[in-house]
Amino acid sequence: MARTKGGGTSKVCLPASKVRSMSSAEKNKVINAKRSAASKGKYKRSSSSNVKGARKKGATLRDWFEKENWINVATGEPCGGGSKARNRKSGASMGPSKSDPKRTIGKGKNFNKVAKDKSATGAKAGGGMTQKGVNEYKRNNPDSKLKTAVTKKPSELKPGSKDAKRRKSFCARSKSWKGERGLAARRRWNC
């Protein structure tokens, strides 16, 4: 959605615990109100779409914004960044919690190891989740459609097939990746 001159964002963020407890109708009401306000150039959504019980009883504003795990109501992705930068300066740790299933790096996340041999392909290329990792992610995120990489050579893929389209799409969007894991992922997908 294009941003209106002088208008606000259409993103709606709330604590993850509150989002999980909301019905789809409640989520849609909040999302639609914010998108409507953004399209009119406003920064705030209608107060009639306010969410009750989002802030825990007795929590200060600082607690609410810094200690809660905030996510985008529409996408489920983490929100913000301002408080993380402040906490880094003050020395506080704001890494993802153990209950946060969206984290994809670190111990137990089942990634292929990045190869020392930079010409490796397939699983040896690294840079992507193993099937075990994808299965674990899907258990934690039941609505996810995450799949492992298409590692067949382009010549072995039938033109126009789902796998060929997935590979083409991945290669196109990862063209600018320069990091070690990104380059390994591109090798794995045969880009």
C-alpha positions as CSV (number, residue, x, y, z in Angstrom):
1,M,0.0,0.0,0.0
2,A,1.4,3.4,-1.0
3,R,2.0,5.8,1.8
4,T,-0.1,9.0,1.6
5,K,1.9,12.2,1.8
6,G,1.8,13.3,5.4
7,G,0.2,10.0,6.4
8,G,1.1,7.3,8.8
9,T,2.0,3.7,8.5
10,S,-0.6,1.0,8.0
11,K,1.2,-1.4,10.4
12,V,-0.5,-2.4,13.6
13,C,1.6,-3.8,16.5
14,L,0.5,-5.3,19.7
15,P,2.0,-7.6,22.4
16,A,2.2,-11.2,21.0
17,S,0.3,-12.6,24.0
18,K,-2.6,-10.3,23.2
19,V,-2.5,-11.0,19.4
20,R,-2.7,-14.8,20.1
21,S,-5.8,-14.3,22.3
22,M,-7.7,-12.2,19.7
23,S,-10.2,-13.7,17.3
24,S,-9.7,-13.2,13.6
25,A,-12.6,-10.7,13.5
26,E,-11.0,-8.6,16.2
27,K,-7.6,-8.7,14.4
28,N,-9.3,-7.6,11.1
29,K,-11.2,-4.8,12.8
30,V,-7.9,-3.3,14.1
31,I,-6.0,-3.9,10.9
32,N,-8.7,-2.4,8.7
33,A,-9.1,0.7,11.0
34,K,-5.4,1.4,10.8
35,R,-5.2,0.9,7.0
36,S,-8.2,3.2,6.6
37,A,-6.6,5.9,8.7
38,A,-3.3,5.5,6.8
39,S,-5.0,5.9,3.5
40,K,-6.5,9.2,4.7
41,G,-3.1,10.5,5.8
42,K,-3.7,10.0,9.5
43,Y,-1.3,8.5,12.0
44,K,-3.8,7.1,14.4
45,R,-6.6,4.6,13.8
46,S,-10.2,5.2,15.1
47,S,-10.5,4.9,18.8
48,S,-13.6,2.7,18.3
49,S,-11.1,-0.1,17.2
50,N,-9.1,0.1,20.4
51,V,-8.1,-3.3,21.9
52,K,-9.1,-3.9,25.5
53,G,-6.8,-5.8,27.8
54,A,-3.6,-5.4,25.7
55,R,-1.7,-3.8,28.6
56,K,-1.2,-6.0,31.7
57,K,-2.7,-4.6,34.9
58,G,-0.2,-2.5,36.8
59,A,2.3,-2.4,34.0
60,T,3.9,1.0,33.3
61,L,4.2,2.3,29.8
62,R,7.9,1.5,29.8
63,D,7.2,-2.1,30.9
64,W,4.5,-2.4,28.2
65,F,6.8,-1.2,25.4
66,E,10.1,-2.7,26.4
67,K,9.3,-6.0,28.2
68,E,6.5,-7.2,25.9
69,N,7.2,-9.1,22.7
70,W,5.5,-6.9,20.1
71,I,4.4,-8.3,16.8
72,N,2.6,-7.1,13.7
73,V,-1.0,-8.1,14.0
74,A,-1.4,-8.7,10.2
75,T,1.9,-10.7,9.5
76,G,3.0,-12.0,12.9
77,E,6.5,-10.5,12.4
78,P,8.4,-8.7,15.2
79,C,7.8,-4.9,15.4
80,G,9.8,-2.0,16.4
81,G,13.5,-1.5,16.9
82,G,13.8,1.7,18.9
83,S,13.7,0.0,22.3
84,K,16.3,-2.6,21.2
85,A,18.7,0.2,20.3
86,R,18.2,1.9,23.6
87,N,18.7,-1.4,25.5
88,R,21.9,-2.1,23.6
89,K,23.3,1.3,24.8
90,S,22.3,0.6,28.4
91,G,23.7,-3.0,28.3
92,A,20.4,-4.8,28.7
93,S,19.9,-8.0,26.6
94,M,16.8,-7.9,24.4
95,G,17.3,-11.1,22.4
96,P,14.3,-13.3,21.4
97,S,12.8,-15.3,24.3
98,K,12.7,-19.0,24.4
99,S,9.0,-18.9,23.7
100,D,9.5,-16.9,20.5
101,P,9.1,-19.4,17.7
102,K,10.0,-16.9,14.9
103,R,13.7,-17.1,15.7
104,T,15.6,-19.0,13.0
105,I,19.2,-18.9,14.1
106,G,21.1,-20.3,17.0
107,K,21.4,-23.6,18.8
108,G,18.9,-26.2,17.8
109,K,17.6,-24.4,14.8
110,N,18.9,-27.1,12.4
111,F,20.7,-25.1,9.7
112,N,23.0,-26.7,7.2
113,K,26.6,-25.7,8.0
114,V,28.2,-23.2,5.6
115,A,30.7,-25.1,3.6
116,K,34.4,-24.3,3.5
117,D,34.4,-25.3,-0.1
118,K,32.8,-22.3,-1.8
119,S,31.9,-24.4,-4.9
120,A,29.7,-26.8,-3.0
121,T,26.0,-27.2,-3.9
122,G,23.0,-29.0,-2.3
123,A,23.1,-29.6,1.4
124,K,26.9,-29.3,1.4
125,A,26.5,-25.6,0.3
126,G,24.8,-24.8,3.7
127,G,22.9,-21.6,4.0
128,G,19.5,-23.0,4.6
129,M,17.3,-25.1,7.0
130,T,17.4,-28.8,7.1
131,Q,14.2,-30.8,6.7
132,K,14.3,-31.4,10.5
133,G,14.5,-27.6,11.0
134,V,11.6,-26.9,8.7
135,N,9.5,-29.6,10.5
136,E,10.3,-28.0,13.9
137,Y,9.4,-24.5,12.6
138,K,6.1,-25.8,11.2
139,R,5.3,-27.4,14.6
140,N,5.8,-24.0,16.3
141,N,4.0,-22.1,13.5
142,P,1.1,-24.2,12.3
143,D,0.1,-21.8,9.5
144,S,3.5,-21.7,8.0
145,K,4.1,-22.9,4.4
146,L,7.9,-23.0,4.8
147,K,9.7,-25.5,2.6
148,T,13.3,-26.6,2.1
149,A,15.3,-25.4,-0.8
150,V,14.9,-26.6,-4.4
151,T,18.3,-28.2,-4.8
152,K,17.8,-29.8,-8.2
153,K,19.8,-28.5,-11.1
154,P,17.8,-26.1,-13.3
155,S,18.2,-28.5,-16.3
156,E,16.5,-31.2,-14.2
157,L,13.5,-29.1,-13.4
158,K,10.4,-29.1,-15.7
159,P,9.9,-25.5,-17.0
160,G,6.9,-23.9,-15.4
161,S,6.7,-26.4,-12.5
162,K,6.2,-25.2,-8.9
163,D,9.8,-26.0,-8.1
164,A,11.1,-24.2,-11.1
165,K,9.0,-21.1,-10.2
166,R,10.1,-21.2,-6.5
167,R,13.8,-21.4,-7.6
168,K,13.4,-18.6,-10.1
169,S,11.7,-16.4,-7.5
170,F,14.3,-17.1,-4.8
171,C,17.2,-16.4,-7.2
172,A,15.6,-13.1,-8.3
173,R,15.0,-11.8,-4.7
174,S,18.4,-13.0,-3.4
175,K,20.5,-11.4,-6.2
176,S,21.9,-8.7,-3.9
177,W,22.8,-11.0,-1.0
178,K,26.5,-10.7,-0.2
179,G,26.8,-12.4,3.2
180,E,28.3,-15.8,3.7
181,R,25.0,-17.5,4.5
182,G,23.3,-15.7,1.7
183,L,25.9,-16.8,-0.9
184,A,25.7,-20.3,0.5
185,A,21.9,-20.3,0.1
186,R,22.2,-19.1,-3.5
187,R,24.7,-21.9,-4.2
188,R,22.3,-24.4,-2.6
189,W,19.4,-23.2,-4.8
190,N,21.8,-23.3,-7.9
191,C,21.4,-19.6,-8.6
